[in-house]
Amino acid sequence: MIKERTIRPVIRALELLGVVVVLAISLFPFYWMVSSSLKPAKEIFASPPTWFPTQVTLDNYRNLLSGGPNFPRYFFNSLVIASGTVVLTLVFAIAAAYAFSRYRFRGSKPLSIGFLATQFFPLSVVMIPLYMTISRLGLYNSYLGLIVSYLVFALPLAVWLLIGVFESIPKELEEAAIVDGCSRPQALFRITLPLSSSGIAAVAIYVFMLAWNEFVLALVLTSEDSMRTIQIGMASFFDQYGTRYDLLMSAGTLTSIPVVILFFLMQKQFVRGVLAGAVKG
């Protein structure tokens, strides 16, 4: 008993040390990016490197927002596209997942598995057909073209997650509401959706991050500078004459802010939603 009491604090100390080490490794790249964005351009290339800015400056951010790169436009494009993708994905995913979880029809099980199986195909396999489809529909260089393209890749996993979320909610709750006079759509909006808000939040975060960070489709399906997303805009800081690390670090910091804010505001719902979607009845 005494030996156990002696070992337990040691184990807890080792666990805490492990958490600190993992956090330090995970957060160091973000710290270095923010720190570099506050340094003068010359200090970024200093050797040996400085761990803290010797002279804090916001010139990098001023040059980014008012200089040559059209960063505010890129930021706005990404925000519109990511938000639109989230809205459309949730609309279709909720409808499909609810049908799979509440109704049993011929081929429902293979079809639901088939949704997830589409994630096994690499992007390069569907790139050319997707490009041809978007071009023939007249959606090239448009918000809708990118939103539809991201929807193709976000929808399968979103449906799969929400099937698990809806199946974790007892059908008897909806049946009781229908007995009390609710229609099926009313039972969905008044009973099922409020109870599955955590799962829906998790899907929304996943889809937003997918659309916000996507690079290849945005590069292929746009050619005009006014339609570039933030990821394509950041790639323009690399050229044959060198890399604008001052602008790159500032852009990277600003690009991370929406995702960080979204995750911190909805982290509890995200964890609950992932767990609910992972456990299927």
C-alpha positions as CSV (number, residue, x, y, z in Angstrom):
1,M,0.0,0.0,0.0
2,I,2.8,2.4,0.9
3,K,4.7,1.5,-2.2
4,E,1.6,2.2,-4.3
5,R,1.2,5.6,-2.7
6,T,4.8,6.3,-3.5
7,I,4.6,5.2,-7.2
8,R,1.3,7.0,-8.0
9,P,2.8,10.6,-7.8
10,V,5.7,9.5,-9.9
11,I,3.4,8.1,-12.6
12,R,1.3,11.3,-12.6
13,A,4.5,13.4,-12.9
14,L,5.6,11.3,-15.9
15,E,2.2,11.7,-17.5
16,L,2.3,15.5,-17.0
17,L,5.8,15.6,-18.4
18,G,4.6,13.6,-21.4
19,V,1.7,16.0,-22.0
20,V,4.0,19.0,-21.8
21,V,6.5,17.5,-24.3
22,V,3.7,16.6,-26.8
23,L,2.2,20.1,-26.4
24,A,5.6,21.7,-26.9
25,I,6.3,19.7,-30.0
26,S,2.9,20.4,-31.4
27,L,2.8,24.1,-30.7
28,F,6.4,25.0,-31.6
29,P,5.8,25.4,-35.3
30,F,2.8,27.7,-34.6
31,Y,4.9,29.7,-32.2
32,W,7.8,30.0,-34.7
33,M,5.4,31.2,-37.3
34,V,3.8,33.9,-35.1
35,S,7.2,34.9,-33.8
36,S,8.7,35.2,-37.3
37,S,5.7,37.3,-38.4
38,L,6.6,39.9,-35.8
39,K,10.3,40.1,-36.8
40,P,11.8,42.5,-39.4
41,A,12.7,40.7,-42.6
42,K,16.4,40.8,-41.9
43,E,16.0,39.2,-38.5
44,I,14.0,36.2,-40.0
45,F,17.2,35.2,-41.8
46,A,19.6,35.9,-38.8
47,S,22.1,33.2,-38.0
48,P,22.0,31.9,-35.4
49,P,18.2,32.4,-35.3
50,T,16.6,34.5,-32.5
51,W,14.0,32.7,-30.5
52,F,12.2,35.9,-29.6
53,P,11.8,39.0,-31.7
54,T,14.5,41.5,-30.7
55,Q,12.4,44.3,-32.3
56,V,8.6,43.6,-32.6
57,T,7.1,45.1,-35.7
58,L,3.7,44.9,-37.5
59,D,5.2,46.0,-40.8
60,N,4.9,42.5,-42.2
61,Y,1.1,42.6,-41.6
62,R,0.8,46.1,-43.1
63,N,2.7,45.0,-46.2
64,L,0.5,41.9,-46.5
65,L,-2.8,43.7,-46.2
66,S,-1.9,46.8,-48.2
67,G,1.0,45.8,-50.4
68,G,1.2,43.8,-53.7
69,P,-0.5,40.5,-52.8
70,N,-4.3,40.7,-52.9
71,F,-4.5,38.9,-49.5
72,P,-7.8,40.4,-48.3
73,R,-9.5,39.2,-51.4
74,Y,-8.0,35.7,-51.1
75,F,-9.1,35.6,-47.4
76,F,-12.7,36.7,-48.4
77,N,-12.8,34.0,-51.2
78,S,-11.8,31.3,-48.8
79,L,-14.3,32.4,-46.2
80,V,-17.2,32.4,-48.7
81,I,-16.2,29.1,-50.2
82,A,-15.6,27.3,-46.9
83,S,-18.9,28.7,-45.4
84,G,-20.9,27.7,-48.5
85,T,-19.4,24.2,-48.5
86,V,-20.4,23.8,-44.8
87,V,-24.0,24.9,-45.5
88,L,-24.5,22.7,-48.6
89,T,-22.8,19.7,-47.0
90,L,-24.9,19.9,-43.9
91,V,-28.2,20.2,-45.9
92,F,-27.4,17.1,-48.0
93,A,-25.7,15.1,-45.3
94,I,-28.5,15.6,-42.7
95,A,-31.1,14.5,-45.3
96,A,-29.2,11.5,-46.4
97,A,-28.0,10.4,-43.0
98,Y,-31.5,10.7,-41.6
99,A,-33.0,8.5,-44.3
100,F,-30.3,5.8,-43.8
101,S,-30.8,5.8,-40.0
102,R,-34.6,5.9,-39.9
103,Y,-35.7,3.9,-43.0
104,R,-34.7,0.5,-44.1
105,F,-34.8,-0.1,-47.9
106,R,-33.2,-2.5,-50.3
107,G,-29.5,-1.8,-50.7
108,S,-29.4,0.8,-47.9
109,K,-26.5,-0.9,-46.0
110,P,-24.2,-1.4,-49.1
111,L,-25.1,2.1,-50.2
112,S,-24.2,3.7,-46.9
113,I,-20.9,1.8,-46.9
114,G,-20.4,2.9,-50.5
115,F,-20.4,6.5,-49.3
116,L,-17.4,5.9,-47.2
117,A,-15.7,3.8,-49.8
118,T,-15.5,6.8,-52.1
119,Q,-12.9,8.3,-49.7
120,F,-10.4,5.5,-50.7
121,F,-10.0,7.0,-54.2
122,P,-7.1,9.4,-54.5
123,L,-7.7,12.9,-55.8
124,S,-5.7,12.4,-58.9
125,V,-8.2,9.7,-60.1
126,V,-11.2,12.1,-60.2
127,M,-9.3,15.3,-61.0
128,I,-9.7,15.3,-64.8
129,P,-13.4,14.1,-64.8
130,L,-14.2,16.7,-62.1
131,Y,-12.4,19.5,-64.1
132,M,-14.3,18.6,-67.3
133,T,-17.7,18.5,-65.5
134,I,-17.1,21.8,-63.8
135,S,-16.0,23.4,-67.1
136,R,-19.0,22.1,-69.1
137,L,-21.4,23.3,-66.4
138,G,-19.9,26.8,-66.8
139,L,-18.7,26.8,-63.1
140,Y,-15.0,27.3,-63.8
141,N,-13.6,30.3,-61.9
142,S,-16.6,30.6,-59.7
143,Y,-17.5,30.2,-56.0
144,L,-20.1,27.6,-56.9
145,G,-17.7,25.5,-58.8
146,L,-15.3,25.2,-55.9
147,I,-18.1,24.7,-53.4
148,V,-19.6,21.8,-55.5
149,S,-16.1,20.3,-55.9
150,Y,-15.5,20.3,-52.1
151,L,-19.0,19.0,-51.5
152,V,-18.0,15.9,-53.5
153,F,-15.2,15.0,-51.1
154,A,-16.8,16.3,-47.9
155,L,-20.2,14.7,-48.2
156,P,-19.4,10.9,-47.9
157,L,-17.7,11.2,-44.5
158,A,-20.2,13.7,-43.3
159,V,-23.1,11.3,-44.1
160,W,-21.2,8.4,-42.4
161,L,-20.7,10.4,-39.2
162,L,-24.2,11.7,-39.0
163,I,-25.7,8.2,-39.6
164,G,-24.0,7.2,-36.3
165,V,-25.2,10.3,-34.6
166,F,-28.8,9.8,-35.6
167,E,-28.8,6.1,-34.8
168,S,-27.7,7.0,-31.2
169,I,-30.9,8.9,-30.8
170,P,-33.8,6.6,-29.8
171,K,-36.6,6.5,-32.4
172,E,-39.1,6.4,-29.7
173,L,-38.6,10.1,-29.0
174,E,-39.7,10.9,-32.6
175,E,-42.6,8.4,-32.4
176,A,-43.8,10.1,-29.2
177,A,-43.7,13.5,-30.9
178,I,-45.6,12.1,-33.9
179,V,-48.3,10.7,-31.6
180,D,-48.6,14.2,-30.0
181,G,-49.3,15.7,-33.4
182,C,-45.9,16.4,-35.0
183,S,-45.3,15.5,-38.6
184,R,-42.1,13.7,-39.5
185,P,-40.3,16.9,-40.6
186,Q,-41.4,18.6,-37.4
187,A,-40.1,15.7,-35.3
188,L,-36.8,16.0,-37.2
189,F,-36.3,19.7,-36.6
190,R,-37.7,19.8,-33.1
191,I,-36.4,16.6,-31.6
192,T,-33.6,14.9,-33.6
193,L,-31.6,17.9,-34.8
194,P,-31.4,19.6,-31.3
195,L,-30.3,16.3,-29.8
196,S,-27.6,15.8,-32.5
197,S,-26.2,19.3,-32.4
198,S,-22.8,18.0,-31.2
199,G,-22.5,15.7,-34.1
200,I,-23.5,18.4,-36.6
201,A,-21.0,20.8,-35.1
202,A,-18.3,18.2,-35.5
203,V,-19.2,17.7,-39.1
204,A,-19.3,21.4,-39.7
205,I,-15.8,21.9,-38.3
206,Y,-14.4,19.0,-40.4
207,V,-15.9,20.4,-43.6
208,F,-14.8,23.9,-42.9
209,M,-11.2,22.8,-42.3
210,L,-11.3,20.7,-45.4
211,A,-12.5,23.6,-47.6
212,W,-10.3,26.2,-45.8
213,N,-7.0,24.2,-46.2
214,E,-7.6,22.7,-49.7
215,F,-5.0,23.6,-52.3
216,V,-5.1,21.3,-55.4
217,L,-8.7,21.8,-56.5
218,A,-8.5,25.5,-56.0
219,L,-5.4,25.6,-58.2
220,V,-7.0,23.5,-61.0
221,L,-10.5,25.1,-61.0
222,T,-9.4,28.7,-60.9
223,S,-7.2,30.8,-63.1
224,E,-8.2,34.4,-62.3
225,D,-6.4,36.2,-59.5
226,S,-9.7,37.5,-58.2
227,M,-10.9,34.0,-57.6
228,R,-7.8,32.6,-55.8
229,T,-8.2,31.2,-52.4
230,I,-6.0,31.9,-49.4
231,Q,-3.9,28.8,-50.0
232,I,-3.2,29.6,-53.6
233,G,-2.4,33.2,-52.6
234,M,0.2,32.0,-50.1
235,A,1.8,29.9,-52.7
236,S,2.5,33.0,-54.7
237,F,5.0,34.0,-52.1
238,F,7.3,31.3,-53.5
239,D,9.0,32.3,-56.8
240,Q,12.2,31.9,-58.8
241,Y,13.8,34.8,-56.9
242,G,13.3,33.4,-53.4
243,T,10.6,33.1,-50.7
244,R,8.9,36.1,-49.0
245,Y,9.1,34.6,-45.5
246,D,7.9,37.8,-43.9
247,L,4.7,37.8,-45.9
248,L,4.4,34.0,-45.7
249,M,4.6,33.9,-41.9
250,S,2.1,36.8,-41.5
251,A,-0.3,35.1,-43.9
252,G,0.0,31.8,-42.2
253,T,-0.8,33.4,-38.8
254,L,-3.9,35.2,-40.2
255,T,-5.0,32.0,-42.0
256,S,-4.8,30.0,-38.8
257,I,-7.0,32.4,-36.7
258,P,-10.5,31.4,-38.1
259,V,-9.8,27.7,-37.6
260,V,-8.3,28.2,-34.1
261,I,-11.3,30.3,-33.0
262,L,-13.8,27.9,-34.5
263,F,-12.2,24.9,-32.8
264,F,-11.9,26.6,-29.4
265,L,-15.6,27.8,-29.5
266,M,-16.8,24.3,-30.5
267,Q,-14.2,21.9,-29.1
268,K,-16.7,20.2,-26.6
269,Q,-19.3,19.7,-29.4
270,F,-16.5,18.5,-31.7
271,V,-15.4,15.8,-29.2
272,R,-18.9,14.7,-28.4
273,G,-19.9,14.6,-32.0
274,V,-16.9,12.5,-33.1
275,L,-17.6,10.0,-30.3
276,A,-21.3,9.9,-31.2
277,G,-20.5,9.3,-34.8
278,A,-18.0,6.6,-34.1
279,V,-20.5,4.5,-32.1
280,K,-23.2,3.0,-34.3
281,G,-26.2,1.1,-32.9
